[in-house]
Amino acid sequence: MRSLLWVPGNIQAKITEALECAADCIVLDLEDTVPIAEKATAREMVACTLQQARPANKLIGVRINSWHSPFGVDDLRAMVKVKPDLIRMPKCSTVEEVQEMDRLIASLELEHKIARGTVKVILSIESALGMINAYPIAKASERVIGLGIGVEDYTTDMKTARSTRGLELGLLYARSHLVTVCRAAGIKAIDGAFLDLNDEEGLAAETELIKELGFDGKGLAHPSQIAVVHKVFAPSAQEVAFARKVVDAFRQAEKDGSFYVFVDGKLVDPPVFAKAQRILELSQNI
């Protein structure tokens, strides 16, 4: 999930276009991009898409409305039975709401004869309270496969502004904390979308930053952003070549009964070997 493309759930043309794009995951949105008057229409359109037009080679998720909104529970009831690959739950701040969501999903799985635990969830942290509670939230349900950060809502809650390079200290702390939580919980860390479609340089810089911080992927506002994000997340040819040398040298050293080996003048110990393996795995998956 290098790229998660947000798509308004009430605009069929946008949905059709998205299903044919190169994003790793398409997130059909029932929340912020859908006006209140269109909520029911979007719900029906998204359910129909999942039932009739679902591509086999792409992850399809749905962002429901927040748990405490008038729409979140109805969204969940409509979506579980059509089995999206994941459900994105926005504005998550407490363990209790995750547990309530988990119980409802479990009852819906039972009702629709879906194996328990089939429906997976990514929770979006969008407030100071949610950030403080992030680790307990991440561990509140076995369905949780990742945490995302809603950067616009989070910076609004923090009463700060978002820069074009993601270097504001408040957001840098939040991103670092979120990645640490996700690594401790064994789940994926997903960054928020970059909204300025005309600033490709800014998108690349922000993606470089979140990659360095350890994020697994990034939300996208438009298909035009996919290529930039995928390029940043892809290991370079030089990285792959060095990783192959590291893996080969380390395995030979193991056979020789030693972990003391150098590659291109750099000491290769077990952590360096593990990083090299990850680079090769990522390259192969891509």
DRENDO-1510 file (C-alpha; in Angstrom, 1 decimal, always signed):
<recs>
REC; n; res; u; v; w
REC; 1; MET; +0.0; +0.0; +0.0 .
REC; 2; ARG; +2.4; +2.6; -1.2 .
REC; 3; SER; -0.5; +4.7; -2.6 .
REC; 4; LEU; -4.1; +5.0; -1.3 .
REC; 5; LEU; -6.2; +7.1; -3.7 .
REC; 6; TRP; -9.2; +8.8; -2.3 .
REC; 7; VAL; -12.2; +8.8; -4.6 .
REC; 8; PRO; -15.6; +10.5; -4.0 .
REC; 9; GLY; -18.1; +7.8; -3.6 .
REC; 10; ASN; -20.9; +9.7; -5.2 .
REC; 11; ILE; -19.3; +10.5; -8.6 .
REC; 12; GLN; -19.4; +7.4; -10.9 .
REC; 13; ALA; -17.0; +8.9; -13.4 .
REC; 14; LYS; -14.3; +9.4; -10.8 .
REC; 15; ILE; -14.9; +5.8; -9.4 .
REC; 16; THR; -14.6; +4.3; -12.9 .
REC; 17; GLU; -11.4; +6.3; -13.6 .
REC; 18; ALA; -9.8; +5.3; -10.3 .
REC; 19; LEU; -10.5; +1.6; -10.8 .
REC; 20; GLU; -8.3; +1.7; -13.9 .
REC; 21; CYS; -5.4; +3.6; -12.4 .
REC; 22; ALA; -2.1; +2.3; -11.0 .
REC; 23; ALA; -2.7; +3.1; -7.3 .
REC; 24; ASP; -2.1; +0.1; -5.0 .
REC; 25; CYS; -5.4; +0.8; -3.1 .
REC; 26; ILE; -8.5; +2.7; -4.1 .
REC; 27; VAL; -10.4; +4.2; -1.1 .
REC; 28; LEU; -14.0; +4.9; -2.1 .
REC; 29; ASP; -15.0; +7.8; +0.2 .
REC; 30; LEU; -18.3; +8.3; +2.0 .
REC; 31; GLU; -17.0; +11.0; +4.3 .
REC; 32; ASP; -15.4; +14.4; +3.6 .
REC; 33; THR; -15.7; +14.4; -0.2 .
REC; 34; VAL; -19.4; +13.6; -0.1 .
REC; 35; PRO; -22.0; +16.3; +0.7 .
REC; 36; ILE; -24.6; +15.4; +3.4 .
REC; 37; ALA; -27.4; +15.4; +0.8 .
REC; 38; GLU; -25.4; +12.7; -1.2 .
REC; 39; LYS; -24.5; +10.3; +1.7 .
REC; 40; ALA; -27.2; +7.7; +0.9 .
REC; 41; THR; -26.5; +7.9; -2.9 .
REC; 42; ALA; -22.8; +7.4; -2.3 .
REC; 43; ARG; -23.4; +4.5; +0.0 .
REC; 44; GLU; -25.4; +2.7; -2.7 .
REC; 45; MET; -23.0; +3.6; -5.5 .
REC; 46; VAL; -20.0; +2.3; -3.5 .
REC; 47; ALA; -21.8; -0.9; -2.6 .
REC; 48; CYS; -22.8; -1.5; -6.2 .
REC; 49; THR; -19.1; -0.9; -7.3 .
REC; 50; LEU; -17.9; -3.5; -4.8 .
REC; 51; GLN; -20.5; -6.0; -6.0 .
REC; 52; GLN; -20.3; -5.6; -9.7 .
REC; 53; ALA; -17.2; -3.7; -10.9 .
REC; 54; ARG; -14.4; -4.8; -8.5 .
REC; 55; PRO; -11.0; -5.4; -10.2 .
REC; 56; ALA; -9.2; -8.6; -9.2 .
REC; 57; ASN; -5.7; -7.0; -9.0 .
REC; 58; LYS; -6.3; -4.0; -6.8 .
REC; 59; LEU; -7.2; -3.4; -3.1 .
REC; 60; ILE; -10.5; -1.6; -2.7 .
REC; 61; GLY; -11.2; +0.1; +0.6 .
REC; 62; VAL; -14.1; +2.3; +1.9 .
REC; 63; ARG; -13.8; +5.3; +4.1 .
REC; 64; ILE; -16.9; +5.5; +6.2 .
REC; 65; ASN; -18.1; +8.5; +8.1 .
REC; 66; SER; -16.9; +9.0; +11.7 .
REC; 67; TRP; -18.2; +6.7; +14.4 .
REC; 68; HIS; -20.0; +9.5; +16.2 .
REC; 69; SER; -21.5; +11.1; +13.1 .
REC; 70; PRO; -25.1; +10.3; +12.0 .
REC; 71; PHE; -23.8; +8.2; +9.2 .
REC; 72; GLY; -21.0; +6.0; +10.4 .
REC; 73; VAL; -23.1; +3.0; +11.7 .
REC; 74; ASP; -25.3; +2.9; +8.6 .
REC; 75; ASP; -22.1; +3.1; +6.4 .
REC; 76; LEU; -20.7; +0.1; +8.3 .
REC; 77; ARG; -23.9; -1.9; +7.9 .
REC; 78; ALA; -24.0; -1.3; +4.2 .
REC; 79; MET; -20.3; -2.0; +3.6 .
REC; 80; VAL; -19.5; -5.1; +5.6 .
REC; 81; LYS; -21.8; -7.3; +3.6 .
REC; 82; VAL; -20.1; -6.3; +0.3 .
REC; 83; LYS; -16.6; -7.2; +1.8 .
REC; 84; PRO; -14.2; -4.4; +0.9 .
REC; 85; ASP; -10.6; -5.2; +1.4 .
REC; 86; LEU; -10.4; -2.7; +4.2 .
REC; 87; ILE; -12.5; -0.1; +5.9 .
REC; 88; ARG; -11.0; +3.3; +6.8 .
REC; 89; MET; -12.5; +4.7; +10.0 .
REC; 90; PRO; -11.8; +8.4; +10.3 .
REC; 91; LYS; -11.4; +10.7; +13.3 .
REC; 92; CYS; -10.6; +7.9; +15.7 .
REC; 93; SER; -9.7; +9.2; +19.2 .
REC; 94; THR; -10.5; +6.5; +21.8 .
REC; 95; VAL; -10.2; +2.8; +22.4 .
REC; 96; GLU; -13.9; +2.6; +23.1 .
REC; 97; GLU; -15.1; +3.6; +19.7 .
REC; 98; VAL; -12.8; +1.0; +18.1 .
REC; 99; GLN; -14.2; -1.7; +20.4 .
REC; 100; GLU; -17.8; -0.6; +19.5 .
REC; 101; MET; -16.9; -0.7; +15.8 .
REC; 102; ASP; -15.3; -4.2; +16.2 .
REC; 103; ARG; -18.4; -5.6; +17.9 .
REC; 104; LEU; -20.7; -4.3; +15.2 .
REC; 105; ILE; -18.5; -5.7; +12.4 .
REC; 106; ALA; -18.4; -9.0; +14.2 .
REC; 107; SER; -22.2; -9.1; +14.4 .
REC; 108; LEU; -22.5; -8.2; +10.8 .
REC; 109; GLU; -20.0; -10.8; +9.7 .
REC; 110; LEU; -22.1; -13.4; +11.6 .
REC; 111; GLU; -25.3; -12.1; +10.0 .
REC; 112; HIS; -24.0; -12.2; +6.5 .
REC; 113; LYS; -22.1; -15.6; +7.0 .
REC; 114; ILE; -18.7; -14.0; +6.6 .
REC; 115; ALA; -15.8; -15.6; +8.4 .
REC; 116; ARG; -15.1; -13.7; +11.6 .
REC; 117; GLY; -12.2; -11.3; +11.3 .
REC; 118; THR; -12.4; -11.1; +7.5 .
REC; 119; VAL; -13.1; -7.3; +7.5 .
REC; 120; LYS; -9.9; -5.4; +8.1 .
REC; 121; VAL; -9.6; -1.8; +9.3 .
REC; 122; ILE; -7.3; +1.2; +9.0 .
REC; 123; LEU; -7.9; +3.8; +11.7 .
REC; 124; SER; -7.3; +7.5; +11.0 .
REC; 125; ILE; -5.8; +9.5; +13.8 .
REC; 126; GLU; -6.8; +13.2; +13.4 .
REC; 127; SER; -6.7; +14.8; +16.8 .
REC; 128; ALA; -4.4; +15.4; +19.7 .
REC; 129; LEU; -6.4; +13.0; +21.8 .
REC; 130; GLY; -6.2; +10.3; +19.2 .
REC; 131; MET; -2.4; +10.7; +18.9 .
REC; 132; ILE; -2.0; +10.3; +22.7 .
REC; 133; ASN; -4.2; +7.2; +22.6 .
REC; 134; ALA; -2.6; +5.8; +19.4 .
REC; 135; TYR; -1.0; +2.7; +20.7 .
REC; 136; PRO; -4.0; +1.5; +22.8 .
REC; 137; ILE; -6.2; +2.3; +19.7 .
REC; 138; ALA; -3.9; +0.2; +17.5 .
REC; 139; LYS; -4.2; -2.8; +19.8 .
REC; 140; ALA; -7.9; -2.4; +20.5 .
REC; 141; SER; -8.9; -4.9; +17.8 .
REC; 142; GLU; -7.2; -7.6; +15.8 .
REC; 143; ARG; -8.9; -6.2; +12.7 .
REC; 144; VAL; -6.6; -3.1; +12.7 .
REC; 145; ILE; -4.0; -3.5; +10.0 .
REC; 146; GLY; -2.8; +0.1; +10.0 .
REC; 147; LEU; -3.0; +3.7; +11.3 .
REC; 148; GLY; -3.3; +6.7; +9.1 .
REC; 149; ILE; -2.8; +10.3; +10.0 .
REC; 150; GLY; -5.4; +12.9; +8.8 .
REC; 151; VAL; -3.0; +15.8; +8.5 .
REC; 152; GLU; -5.5; +18.5; +7.7 .
REC; 153; ASP; -7.8; +17.7; +10.6 .
REC; 154; TYR; -4.8; +17.0; +12.9 .
REC; 155; THR; -3.1; +20.4; +12.2 .
REC; 156; THR; -6.5; +22.1; +12.6 .
REC; 157; ASP; -7.0; +20.4; +16.0 .
REC; 158; MET; -3.5; +21.5; +17.0 .
REC; 159; LYS; -4.2; +25.1; +15.9 .
REC; 160; THR; -1.2; +25.1; +13.5 .
REC; 161; ALA; -0.8; +25.5; +9.8 .
REC; 162; ARG; +0.4; +22.8; +7.4 .
REC; 163; SER; +3.5; +23.7; +5.4 .
REC; 164; THR; +4.3; +22.6; +1.8 .
REC; 165; ARG; +7.2; +20.5; +2.9 .
REC; 166; GLY; +5.8; +18.8; +6.0 .
REC; 167; LEU; +8.5; +20.1; +8.3 .
REC; 168; GLU; +6.4; +21.9; +10.9 .
REC; 169; LEU; +7.4; +20.6; +14.3 .
REC; 170; GLY; +3.9; +19.6; +15.4 .
REC; 171; LEU; +3.3; +17.4; +12.4 .
REC; 172; LEU; +6.8; +16.0; +12.4 .
REC; 173; TYR; +6.2; +14.9; +16.0 .
REC; 174; ALA; +2.9; +13.4; +15.1 .
REC; 175; ARG; +4.3; +11.5; +12.1 .
REC; 176; SER; +7.2; +10.2; +14.1 .
REC; 177; HIS; +5.0; +9.1; +17.0 .
REC; 178; LEU; +2.5; +7.4; +14.6 .
REC; 179; VAL; +5.2; +5.4; +12.9 .
REC; 180; THR; +6.7; +4.3; +16.3 .
REC; 181; VAL; +3.2; +3.2; +17.4 .
REC; 182; CYS; +2.7; +1.2; +14.2 .
REC; 183; ARG; +6.0; -0.5; +14.4 .
REC; 184; ALA; +5.4; -1.5; +18.1 .
REC; 185; ALA; +1.9; -2.8; +17.1 .
REC; 186; GLY; +3.1; -4.6; +14.0 .
REC; 187; ILE; +0.8; -2.7; +11.6 .
REC; 188; LYS; +1.2; -0.3; +8.7 .
REC; 189; ALA; +1.7; +3.4; +8.9 .
REC; 190; ILE; -0.1; +5.5; +6.2 .
REC; 191; ASP; +0.5; +9.2; +5.7 .
REC; 192; GLY; -2.1; +11.7; +4.7 .
REC; 193; ALA; -2.7; +13.2; +1.3 .
REC; 194; PHE; -0.8; +16.1; -0.2 .
REC; 195; LEU; -3.5; +18.4; -1.5 .
REC; 196; ASP; -1.7; +20.8; -3.9 .
REC; 197; LEU; -1.9; +19.1; -7.3 .
REC; 198; ASN; +0.3; +21.7; -8.9 .
REC; 199; ASP; +3.2; +21.2; -6.6 .
REC; 200; GLU; +4.9; +18.0; -7.7 .
REC; 201; GLU; +8.2; +19.0; -6.1 .
REC; 202; GLY; +6.4; +19.5; -2.8 .
REC; 203; LEU; +4.7; +16.1; -3.1 .
REC; 204; ALA; +8.0; +14.4; -3.8 .
REC; 205; ALA; +9.7; +16.2; -0.9 .
REC; 206; GLU; +7.0; +15.3; +1.5 .
REC; 207; THR; +7.0; +11.6; +0.3 .
REC; 208; GLU; +10.8; +11.5; +0.8 .
REC; 209; LEU; +10.3; +12.8; +4.3 .
REC; 210; ILE; +7.7; +10.2; +5.3 .
REC; 211; LYS; +9.7; +7.4; +3.7 .
REC; 212; GLU; +12.7; +8.4; +5.8 .
REC; 213; LEU; +10.4; +8.4; +8.9 .
REC; 214; GLY; +9.3; +4.9; +8.1 .
REC; 215; PHE; +5.8; +5.2; +6.6 .
REC; 216; ASP; +4.6; +2.4; +4.4 .
REC; 217; GLY; +2.4; +4.4; +2.2 .
REC; 218; LYS; +0.7; +7.7; +1.5 .
REC; 219; GLY; -2.9; +8.9; +0.8 .
REC; 220; LEU; -3.4; +10.6; -2.6 .
REC; 221; ALA; -5.8; +13.3; -3.7 .
REC; 222; HIS; -5.6; +12.6; -7.4 .
REC; 223; PRO; -4.3; +9.9; -9.9 .
REC; 224; SER; -1.7; +12.4; -11.2 .
REC; 225; GLN; +0.2; +11.9; -7.9 .
REC; 226; ILE; +0.6; +8.1; -8.2 .
REC; 227; ALA; +3.8; +8.1; -10.3 .
REC; 228; VAL; +5.7; +10.5; -8.0 .
REC; 229; VAL; +4.8; +8.6; -4.8 .
REC; 230; HIS; +5.6; +5.2; -6.4 .
REC; 231; LYS; +9.0; +6.5; -7.6 .
REC; 232; VAL; +9.9; +7.7; -4.1 .
REC; 233; PHE; +8.9; +4.5; -2.4 .
REC; 234; ALA; +10.7; +2.2; -5.0 .
REC; 235; PRO; +14.3; +1.2; -4.1 .
REC; 236; SER; +16.8; +2.6; -6.6 .
REC; 237; ALA; +18.8; +0.3; -8.8 .
REC; 238; GLN; +21.9; +1.2; -6.7 .
REC; 239; GLU; +20.0; +0.2; -3.5 .
REC; 240; VAL; +18.9; -3.1; -4.9 .
REC; 241; ALA; +22.4; -3.9; -6.2 .
REC; 242; PHE; +24.0; -3.2; -2.9 .
REC; 243; ALA; +21.3; -5.1; -1.0 .
REC; 244; ARG; +22.0; -8.2; -3.2 .
REC; 245; LYS; +25.7; -7.9; -2.4 .
REC; 246; VAL; +25.0; -7.6; +1.3 .
REC; 247; VAL; +22.7; -10.6; +1.4 .
REC; 248; ASP; +25.1; -12.8; -0.6 .
REC; 249; ALA; +28.1; -11.7; +1.5 .
REC; 250; PHE; +26.3; -12.2; +4.8 .
REC; 251; ARG; +25.0; -15.7; +3.9 .
REC; 252; GLN; +28.5; -16.7; +2.9 .
REC; 253; ALA; +29.8; -15.4; +6.2 .
REC; 254; GLU; +27.2; -17.4; +8.0 .
REC; 255; LYS; +28.4; -20.6; +6.3 .
REC; 256; ASP; +31.9; -19.7; +7.3 .
REC; 257; GLY; +30.8; -19.3; +10.9 .
REC; 258; SER; +31.1; -15.5; +11.2 .
REC; 259; PHE; +29.0; -12.4; +11.2 .
REC; 260; TYR; +32.1; -10.2; +10.6 .
REC; 261; VAL; +31.9; -9.2; +7.0 .
REC; 262; PHE; +32.4; -6.0; +5.0 .
REC; 263; VAL; +30.7; -5.0; +1.7 .
REC; 264; ASP; +32.1; -2.0; -0.2 .
REC; 265; GLY; +33.9; -0.9; +3.0 .
REC; 266; LYS; +30.8; -1.1; +5.2 .
REC; 267; LEU; +30.4; -3.5; +8.1 .
REC; 268; VAL; +27.5; -5.8; +7.6 .
REC; 269; ASP; +25.9; -7.0; +10.8 .
REC; 270; PRO; +22.4; -8.7; +11.3 .
REC; 271; PRO; +20.5; -5.4; +11.3 .
REC; 272; VAL; +22.1; -4.3; +8.0 .
REC; 273; PHE; +21.3; -7.8; +6.6 .
REC; 274; ALA; +17.7; -7.4; +7.6 .
REC; 275; LYS; +17.4; -4.0; +5.9 .
REC; 276; ALA; +18.9; -5.5; +2.7 .
REC; 277; GLN; +16.4; -8.3; +2.8 .
REC; 278; ARG; +13.6; -5.8; +3.2 .
REC; 279; ILE; +14.8; -3.8; +0.2 .
REC; 280; LEU; +14.9; -6.9; -2.0 .
REC; 281; GLU; +11.5; -8.0; -0.9 .
REC; 282; LEU; +10.0; -4.5; -1.6 .
REC; 283; SER; +11.7; -4.4; -5.0 .
REC; 284; GLN; +10.3; -7.9; -5.9 .
REC; 285; ASN; +6.8; -7.0; -4.7 .
REC; 286; ILE; +6.8; -3.8; -6.7 .
</recs>
